[in-house]
Amino acid sequence: MSSTGMGLIAGLLLALAGILGGFSGFVFAV
């Protein structure tokens, strides 16, 4: 796999983790 593909996957994982973290934080706040 190319380094660009690895970077893309890493970026998607970070984005997904950020969304899940923000959502769980929002639910916890409510």
N, C-alpha and C positions, 0 to 999 in steps of 0.2 A: 504493500500500500504506500502511496506517495505521502510526503510530509504534509502536502496541502490537504489530503483526505483526513489525515490524523488531526490536523488543526481544525478542520470543519467539524469532525465528530466531537472533539474536545469542546469547541464553542457551543455546539448543540447541547451537550451534557451540562455545561455550566449554565446555559440559558434555562434548561429544564429544571436544574437544581434551584436556580434563583426564583423561578416562577413558583415551584412547590414550596420553597421557604417563605416567600412573600404571602402565598395563599394561606399556609398553615399559621403564619404570624397574624394575618388578618382575622382568621377564624378564632384564634386564641384571644385576640383583642376584643372580639365581639362576645 
